[in-house]
Amino acid sequence: MRWEKTVLAQYKPSTRPTMRGHIHRHILPFFGNYRMQQVHAEDVQRFAASIGKSPRTRRNIIATLRALWESAKAWGYVAHSPFSGLKLHSPQPRPRVMVSLADAQRLIAIASEPLRTIIWLAAETGLRAGEIFGLRIEDFDFARHNLRVRQSVWGGRVQEPKSQNAHRVLSLSRPLVAHLARFIDSLSHGSPPDLIFTSRRNTPLNYRNTLRRKFHPLLAKLNLPRCGFHVFRHLQASQMDVASLPLKIRQERLGHSDSRMLGTYTHIINADELVFAERIGALLNPETQSQLRLNAPKFLPAETVTV
C-alpha cells in the first residue's frame, strides 16, 4: 500500500493501471499472508509457475514484483533477494503484421481528416501514436521543416514522452509541411487550444477509441489486417534501412534508447536525414504517388517491404 502511494504514483499514467493490476490480481493473492522476510527463491519460482498467463505477461508481473522488492530493500524491510536462479519461459515471438509502402499510400489517399494527417505523420516520421496525439502547433517549425516531440498522450491524458530519448527533433518533407500548414489553418480550436488532434469534445484523443472507430474500419475497407499505428514505425525502420541511413540517425528518428548516449539528449540536424525525409515524404504524398512509383527505384518495391 505504501509503495502504491509513494512509488507507483511516480510512474507514467499509461503504466500505473497495468502494474496495479499485477499487484492486486496476482502478487497479493499469492503472497498476501507472507511476511517479506519469509519469501525466498523457491516461493518466487512457485509464484511464477502459478501465473496462468502468457510468458510475456508472466515476465511483466515478475518485473512488478522486482520493483516492489527493490523499494522494500531500500526502505529496510528486507536485505535479501528472492530472485536468484529464477527460471521463466521465454516469450514466443508475436505474429508480425506486414505493411508496405503501397499500403501506407492507399491509406493516406482514402482516409478522411484528421486520420489522414495522423497516418501521414506516422508513416513519414515513425512517431508513436501518443506522440502524434500530443503534438501542438508550437512543436512545428515550418521554416526549418521539422517538428519537436515534447509530450505524449495516453488514455486521453497528456504525459511525458516514453523516455528521455523520445524528446527529439525530426525533419519533415516539403509535401508534409505544406499539408500540415493547410490542416492547421483549417482547425477551429476549442479546449485545449494547443493540441492539434482532439476529439469532437476538444479533449485529447484516446488511442483505443481512434483504432476502433477510425483506423480499423479503414483497414477493413482496404482488406488489410487489423493492426495498430506501431506498424508505421516498422515501415519507417525498413525504409531507413533501405536508404542506408547511419544507425545513430535511425535511433534518434525513432526515439530509441541507446546505452552509448550519455547526458542530456541532443538532436543534430543531419543532411542525410533531411534527404531521407524528402524522399519518403514525396513517396507518401497522395498528390504525386502515381508518378513517383515509376521514378523511385532506390526504395524497395512496395510489395516486398515487411516487418
N, C-alpha and C positions, 0 to 999 in steps of 0.2 A: 504494500500500500504506500509506503514511503517512497519507494522507487518510482511508482507511477506518478506521484505528485511532484517529485523533485527532479527526476531524470527523464522519464518518458515525456514529460511536458516540454522538454527542450528539443525533442525530435520534430522533424517536419510534420505538418498536418497529414500528409499523404502516408506517413509511416506509422503514426500512432495507432490507428484502428487495427492494423494487422498485428502489431506487437501486443496490443491489449487483448486481442482475441487469443493469441498464443498463451498468454498468462492465464486467462480465465477459463479457456476451454481445454487446455492440456496440462500446463505446468501445475496450477493449483489443485486440480482434481487428483493428480498423481502424488505430489509432494506436500499437499496441504497439512498432513499430520506429522511431517518430519520437522525436527529441528535441523537447521542448516549444517550443524556440526556432524549430524548423523548421515548426511548424504555423501556417498563415496562413488568411486568409478563404476562399481557393479550396479548401483542404483540408477545411475545415469544411463548405463547401457540397457538396463531393463526398460527404462522410460522410453528410450529411443526405439526399442523393439516394439513397444506397446502402441506407438503412434500409427494409427491406421490411415496414413496419408501417403501421397506420392513421395519418392525420395527427395525431391526438391523442397516440398513443403516441410518434410521432416528435418532437413538441414536448416531451414529458416527458423523453425521452432527451437532447435538446439542453439542457434545463434542468439535468439532472445534470452534463453536460459543463461548463456555465457555472459551476455551483457548484464543481466541481473547479478550474476555471481561476481563479476569484476567490481561492481559497485559495493557488494557485500564485503569483499576483501578490503577495498579502500576504506570502508567505514568501520572495519574492525570486527565484523560479525564472524568471519571465518578467516583462516590462514592457509587452508589447503585448496587445491583444485581437483574436482572430481572428473575432469575430462581426459585425464591421461589414458591413452590406449583405446579411446572410444572409436568404434567401427561403425561407419554408416555406408549404406548403399550409394553408389554414385548415381546421380540422376541421369536418366536416359535423355539423349538429345531430343528436343521438341521438334515435331514435324515443321519443316520450314516452308513458308509460303513463297512462291516465286512471283516476282514482279519484273516487268520490263519497262524500258523507256517508252515503248509504244503504249503500254497500259497507262502510264502517267500522262502521256499526251492526250489519250482519249478521255481520261477522267477530267482533266483540265478543260477540255473542249466542251464537254456537255454539262459540267457542274454549274449550278446557279450560285450566285453570291449569297453569303460570304464564303461558302465552301470552296468555290473556285480559287479564290485568293489563298485560302488556307492550304489547299493541296499544292498549288504552285510554289508557295513558300517552302512547304515540307519537302517537295521533290528537288527544288534547286539548292536548298541550304542544308537539308538534313536536320533541321531543328526538331526537337521533341515537341509533341503536341502541346504540352503545358507551356513550353517556351513561346510558341506561337500565340497561344491564348493570352499570354501575359504581355504581349508587345503593346507599346504606347507610341503615339505619334513622335514623341521626343526621342525615341530609340532609333529613329531613322535619320540618316544624314544623306539626303538625296544628292547633294552636290558631290559628295565623295563616293556615292554608290555603295553604301554599307549600312548595316544595322548593328546595334549593340544589344546583347542579351543581358538583362539585369534582374529579371524576375521571372517567375513561373506561376501558372495557375493549376491547382489540383483540387478536385471536388468542389469547384466553384469558388475557391478561395485563393487569394494571391499569397505567394510564399517565395522564399529564396530559391534560386536555381538548384539543380540536383547536387552540384559540387562547386568548389572554387573554380575548377577548370571550365565549368559551364558558363561562367562570366566571360564573354568573349565578343569579338567583333568579326562579322562575316561580310565579305564582298558580295554584291548583288549585280546581276546583269542589267544592261540598259532596258531591255524589254520589261523585266520585272519591276524596275524602278518606275518606269512610265506607267505601268499598270497600277502599282501601289499608289502613285500620286493621284490617279483618277479615282481609285477606290476610296481613298481617304477623303477626297474632295466631296464624294457623294454621301458621306456619313452625316447624320444629324445626331450628335452625341447627347445623351442624357447623363445618367449617373451610373457608373463612374465615368467622367468625361475623358479620362486619359487612355483607357483601353480601346484598342481598335476593334477587337472582336468581342461582342457582347450578345447576350440573349435578347429576346423581344422585350424583356422587362429591364434591360440595361444592366444586367448582372453579369459577372464573369461566366464564360462558357463552362459547361460541365462536359468532361471528355466522354464519359459513358453515354450521356444523352446525345451528344453530337454523333457518336458512332451509330447508335441505334436509330436515330431519327433521320439522319442525313447521309452519312458515309456508307453504311451497309446497304441501304436501298439503292444507292448509286452503283455500288459494286454489283449488286444483283442485276441491275439494268444492263450491265455490260458482260454479264455471265462470268465475273471474276470471283475468285474465292474470298470468303469473308476474312478480313484481317483488320489490323489497326494501323494508325499512322506510322508506326515504327518501321513498316516496310519501306517507307521512303528514306529512312536513314540507311537501310541496307542498299537501296538503289544508289544513294549518294556515295556510299563507300565503294560500291562496284565501279561507278563512273570515275571516281578519283583514282582507283587502281588502274583502270584502262588508260586514263590520262597520264599515268606515271607521276602523280604529284608526290613530292617528298613526304615521308612519313610524318614529320612534325606538322606539316600543314594539314594533313588528314586528321591528326589528333586534335588540333586546335579547331578545325572547322566543325568537327562533330562534338567537341567539348568533352573528349575522353580524358580521364586522369592519366598522368604519366609520372612514374616514380622518379624519373630523372629530372623533372622540372621542380625546382625548389623556389621558395619565396613567393612573392606576390605574382599572380598571373598577369602576364603582359602579352598582348597580341601585336604581332608585327605584320603590317600590310605587305604582302609579298606579290611580286609581279606574276608569278606562276598562278597564284590563287585568283587574281583578277582575270587572267586569261581563261582559267577554268570556269569561273562564274559566267563570263560572257558566252562561252561555248555551250554550257548546259542550259543557260537561260535562253539562248537562241533556239535550241532544240525543243524546249518546253513551251515556247511562245506559240499559242494556238493560231496566231495570225500568219505565221510563216512556216508551220510544220511541214506542209506538203512539199515545199521547195527544199527545205533543209534536209529532209530524209534522203534526198538524192545527192546532196553535197556535203555530207558529214561522215566520210569514211573513217575518220580517226576514232570514232566511237564504236563500241561493239554493236553488232546488229541487234536490234531490239529483241528479237525472239530468243537470243542466247544469253541475255542478262538475267542471272538467277542469284538468289541469296540463300 
